[in-house]
Amino acid sequence: MALFFLSVVSLAYAGFDDGKAAYDRGDYAKAYEQFQKLAGLGDAEAQYFLGRMYDGGQGVPKDHAEAMKWYRKAADQGYAKAQCRIGVAYQTGNGVPQDYAEAFKCYRKAAEQGDAEAQCSLGNMYGEGHGVQQDYAEAAKWCRKAADQGDALAQTTMGWAYADGNGVPQDYVQAHMWFSLAAAQGYPSAEDYIDTLAKKMTPAQIAEAQRLAREWKPKGQD
């Protein structure tokens, strides 16, 4: 019985890996075939990817209602990325009525599991006062968690937080560092932010910010 169970699990993993590889290379027909089988068996990750395919019209007609159905199945199993996508839907009103409070709840669930996109989105909800009382300190706290994982949007947000002193003490060196990290990932306009900020800084401050950026590593890595 145990050997049979292990064989089934191994086949499921193999099927998901095949589906993910097909998805990554743009073979959506093959990906859909694999994900649909596994999603029907209750695999949360496959359910999430099936939701993404319906969300983006990848190999299937775009259908936000169908996407939400699969996201919810995965989210009900605690899958953070699916919880985050439901949050996006409620924040933007895409496929569901816009509801900032519900978006906030979904982001929070995913953020507490360590999902960087959800942490950044949660931070921005606090910063904008959407679905929750505006709180710049909480905004900075959650965006910092995402920035520490390498999320470029969160790094840019932390750059502005330090540049303006919103939720954190004003610190041009830290702001320059975070903008530089985002720019290194190709984040739009980050270079412009650096140029604007540099005009307010001394050469020594700029050099220190550049050093910090060179030595920075994502949280959890040596």
DATAFEN-V44709 format. One record per residue. SS is DSSP state (2 for helix, 1 for strand, 0 for the rest). OMEGA is omega in whole degrees, 0 to 359 (NA if undefined). NEAR is the number of other C-alpha atoms within 10 Angstrom. Layout:
ss=SS omega=OMEGA near=NEAR
ss=SS omega=OMEGA near=NEAR
//
This chain:
ss=0 omega=180 near=6
ss=2 omega=179 near=7
ss=2 omega=179 near=8
ss=2 omega=180 near=9
ss=2 omega=180 near=10
ss=2 omega=179 near=11
ss=2 omega=179 near=12
ss=2 omega=179 near=12
ss=2 omega=180 near=12
ss=2 omega=179 near=12
ss=2 omega=179 near=12
ss=2 omega=179 near=17
ss=2 omega=180 near=14
ss=2 omega=179 near=13
ss=2 omega=179 near=19
ss=2 omega=180 near=21
ss=2 omega=177 near=15
ss=2 omega=180 near=15
ss=2 omega=181 near=24
ss=2 omega=179 near=22
ss=2 omega=178 near=15
ss=2 omega=179 near=18
ss=2 omega=183 near=21
ss=2 omega=180 near=10
ss=0 omega=176 near=9
ss=0 omega=177 near=13
ss=0 omega=189 near=15
ss=2 omega=178 near=20
ss=2 omega=178 near=14
ss=2 omega=180 near=16
ss=2 omega=182 near=27
ss=2 omega=180 near=24
ss=2 omega=182 near=14
ss=2 omega=182 near=23
ss=2 omega=181 near=28
ss=2 omega=179 near=17
ss=2 omega=184 near=16
ss=2 omega=179 near=21
ss=2 omega=179 near=22
ss=2 omega=178 near=12
ss=0 omega=176 near=12
ss=0 omega=179 near=14
ss=0 omega=186 near=19
ss=2 omega=182 near=26
ss=2 omega=177 near=23
ss=2 omega=178 near=27
ss=2 omega=178 near=28
ss=2 omega=181 near=27
ss=2 omega=175 near=25
ss=2 omega=176 near=28
ss=2 omega=179 near=28
ss=2 omega=181 near=22
ss=2 omega=177 near=24
ss=2 omega=180 near=22
ss=2 omega=184 near=23
ss=2 omega=183 near=14
ss=0 omega=182 near=15
ss=0 omega=179 near=18
ss=0 omega=178 near=16
ss=0 omega=175 near=14
ss=0 omega=179 near=11
ss=0 omega=184 near=15
ss=0 omega=185 near=16
ss=2 omega=179 near=20
ss=2 omega=179 near=15
ss=2 omega=177 near=17
ss=2 omega=180 near=24
ss=2 omega=179 near=25
ss=2 omega=182 near=17
ss=2 omega=175 near=24
ss=2 omega=182 near=28
ss=2 omega=179 near=21
ss=2 omega=179 near=21
ss=2 omega=181 near=26
ss=2 omega=179 near=25
ss=0 omega=176 near=13
ss=0 omega=178 near=14
ss=0 omega=182 near=15
ss=0 omega=190 near=21
ss=2 omega=183 near=28
ss=2 omega=177 near=26
ss=2 omega=177 near=29
ss=2 omega=179 near=28
ss=2 omega=181 near=29
ss=2 omega=176 near=26
ss=2 omega=176 near=26
ss=2 omega=178 near=27
ss=2 omega=181 near=21
ss=2 omega=180 near=21
ss=2 omega=180 near=21
ss=2 omega=184 near=24
ss=2 omega=184 near=15
ss=0 omega=182 near=14
ss=0 omega=179 near=15
ss=0 omega=177 near=16
ss=0 omega=176 near=14
ss=0 omega=180 near=11
ss=0 omega=184 near=15
ss=0 omega=183 near=16
ss=2 omega=181 near=21
ss=2 omega=179 near=15
ss=2 omega=176 near=17
ss=2 omega=180 near=26
ss=2 omega=180 near=25
ss=2 omega=181 near=18
ss=2 omega=178 near=24
ss=2 omega=182 near=30
ss=2 omega=180 near=23
ss=2 omega=181 near=22
ss=2 omega=181 near=25
ss=2 omega=181 near=25
ss=0 omega=175 near=13
ss=0 omega=177 near=15
ss=0 omega=180 near=16
ss=0 omega=187 near=21
ss=2 omega=180 near=26
ss=2 omega=180 near=24
ss=2 omega=178 near=29
ss=2 omega=179 near=29
ss=2 omega=180 near=29
ss=2 omega=178 near=26
ss=2 omega=178 near=33
ss=2 omega=180 near=30
ss=2 omega=176 near=23
ss=2 omega=176 near=26
ss=2 omega=182 near=24
ss=2 omega=182 near=23
ss=2 omega=182 near=15
ss=0 omega=179 near=15
ss=0 omega=179 near=17
ss=0 omega=182 near=17
ss=0 omega=178 near=15
ss=0 omega=181 near=11
ss=0 omega=183 near=15
ss=0 omega=184 near=17
ss=2 omega=179 near=20
ss=2 omega=177 near=16
ss=2 omega=178 near=18
ss=2 omega=180 near=27
ss=2 omega=181 near=26
ss=2 omega=183 near=19
ss=2 omega=177 near=26
ss=2 omega=178 near=31
ss=2 omega=178 near=22
ss=2 omega=179 near=21
ss=2 omega=179 near=29
ss=2 omega=179 near=28
ss=2 omega=177 near=19
ss=0 omega=177 near=20
ss=0 omega=179 near=19
ss=0 omega=187 near=22
ss=2 omega=177 near=26
ss=2 omega=180 near=21
ss=2 omega=178 near=29
ss=2 omega=177 near=29
ss=2 omega=179 near=26
ss=2 omega=178 near=25
ss=2 omega=176 near=32
ss=2 omega=179 near=29
ss=2 omega=179 near=22
ss=2 omega=180 near=27
ss=2 omega=179 near=22
ss=2 omega=184 near=21
ss=2 omega=183 near=15
ss=0 omega=179 near=16
ss=0 omega=178 near=17
ss=0 omega=178 near=17
ss=0 omega=176 near=17
ss=0 omega=179 near=12
ss=0 omega=184 near=15
ss=0 omega=183 near=15
ss=2 omega=179 near=24
ss=2 omega=178 near=24
ss=2 omega=179 near=24
ss=2 omega=180 near=25
ss=2 omega=179 near=33
ss=2 omega=183 near=26
ss=2 omega=176 near=31
ss=2 omega=180 near=31
ss=2 omega=179 near=26
ss=2 omega=178 near=24
ss=2 omega=180 near=27
ss=2 omega=180 near=20
ss=2 omega=177 near=13
ss=0 omega=178 near=13
ss=0 omega=181 near=12
ss=0 omega=184 near=16
ss=0 omega=174 near=13
ss=0 omega=182 near=12
ss=2 omega=178 near=24
ss=2 omega=178 near=17
ss=2 omega=179 near=12
ss=2 omega=179 near=19
ss=2 omega=181 near=19
ss=2 omega=179 near=12
ss=2 omega=182 near=12
ss=2 omega=184 near=19
ss=2 omega=180 near=16
ss=0 omega=181 near=10
ss=0 omega=188 near=11
ss=0 omega=174 near=14
ss=0 omega=176 near=12
ss=2 omega=180 near=11
ss=2 omega=178 near=10
ss=2 omega=179 near=16
ss=2 omega=180 near=21
ss=2 omega=179 near=13
ss=2 omega=179 near=16
ss=2 omega=179 near=20
ss=2 omega=177 near=19
ss=2 omega=180 near=12
ss=2 omega=180 near=18
ss=2 omega=179 near=20
ss=2 omega=185 near=12
ss=2 omega=183 near=7
ss=0 omega=174 near=14
ss=0 omega=177 near=13
ss=0 omega=180 near=12
ss=0 omega=179 near=12
ss=0 omega=178 near=7
ss=0 omega=179 near=6
ss=0 omega=NA near=5
//
